[in-house]
Structures are given as structure tokens and as C-alpha cells.
């Protein structure tokens, strides 16, 4: 479990540093580029569409593990737009909250 937590924290820190650099150079105009690439039917667009579907699945899992409660839907919205920037610290938090119990981490209220 310690290795899993180190992995989550490391990936999150790398993502934060990379994102900060991209914002510093290119600004925050992600959505027009993201959906523009999808609309062009190119490999970057295919990757973005694939990633969008993963974001949707991440959001649905987040809502489901929280019993589709109001809180669950709110966190799911953050998961949809936050991607790994949300999911990595959320999983780290859940691993601590559930004391390493992966059943509780993954199933939430259904555990």
C-alpha cells in the first residue's frame, strides 16, 4: 500500500509541474484545443476522445461509489473536469481513509 501511495503522490506532483509549465507557456485555453482536435478526426483527436471516455467512466465510478448521492454527483463533476489531477489525490485520500482496504476504496458505500 505504501508503494501505491508513493506512486499516486509522485504522479500527481509530476502532473502538477507539467500542467503549470503548459499553462505558463500556452495559457488555460484547453477546451477549444481539446474539442477542436476531436472535430478534426486526427490522431490527437482520437486520443482526446478516448481520454474523454475515460473521464466519463471515472466520473461515473466516483458517483457510483458514493451511492449516487448529491455529494457523489458533485465529486463526479470534479472527476469529469479534473481528470488525473483530481483522481490521483482522491485515491490517495481514500487509501488513507480506508486504511489500505482496497475493497472499501473501490466500492465505497457498497463495501
PyMOL commands that set and color helices and strands:
alter all, ss='L'
color gray80, all
select helices_A, chain A and resi 2-26+30-39+43-65+70-82+84-97+102-110
alter helices_A, ss='H'
color red, helices_A
deselect
rebuild
show_as cartoon
